[in-house]
Amino acid sequence: MDAETPVQSDADGKVCEALSLMKEFVCEARIQLHMEAPGAEPLELSAEVGERVAARYKQHNQERASAEWPAYLRQLDRIDSGFRA
């Protein structure tokens, strides 16, 4: 198997999931900081909106989250191709 063919083991899946969740957390934290910066009260969304958003994330994670792993590996290869050793 060559370096261009990413294989996702169970451990890789957990790392991929952790990276995706951390990436989302950082994005959400930035959004929250931007919302609070002007001093305005943030809007509180209804439970219905929260449930719809949660359902979309769940569907995304089931259908596409593993597709991010090859992209993460390509990024790491550009930074340090020896990380696989």
N, C-alpha and C positions, 0 to 999 in steps of 0.2 A: 504494500500500500504506500502511495506517495504522499507527500506533505499537502498536496492539493485536494486530497480526498478526506474530508473531515468525517470522523466516525464519532457518534455521540454515545458514550457508555452511560450507565446509570449515574456514575459520579459526575460525568460531564453535564448531564441533564440537571443535576442539583446545582452545579456551578453556574450553568446558563440561567437557571431560574433565579438564583441569588443575584447575578449581575443584572438581570432584567428588573427585578424588584428594587434593587438599589438605584438603578437608573431612574425608575419611576419615582422613588422616594425623593431623590435630588430634584427632579423636575417639579414635583408637588411642593417641596419646601421652597423652591424659588418662587413659584406662583404665590404661595402664602405670604412670603416676604414682600413681594410686589403689591399684593392686595393690602397689606397692613401698613406699608410705607407712608401712604398719604394721610394716615390717621383716620380714614373713614371706616365705618363699621362694615365688616364683610357681610355679604348676603348669606342667609342660611337657606339651603336648598331643601325641598320637601323630601320626605322619605321615599316617595315614588321615583323621583329623579335619581336619588342615590341607588335605589334598587336597579333601575335601568342601566346606570353606568356600571355597577358591579356585574351585572349580567353580561354586558359587552366585554368587560375585561376578562371575565371567566371564559367566554367564547374565544376571545383572542388568544388567551393562554393555551387553550386546548388545541386551537387550529394552527397558530403561527409562532408561538414562542420559541419552539425548537428551530425555526428557520433563522433565528438571530444568531445561533451558535456559530455557523460557518463564517458569518461576518465578523464576530468577535475574534475568531481564530485568525482571519486575514489581518485584522488590525494588529493583533499581537505579533504576527509574522513580520509586519512592516516595522514595528518597534524593535523586536529582537527575535530573529528567526531561530535562535538557539533555545528558545523557551521550551521546546518540546523534548529536549534532551534530558 
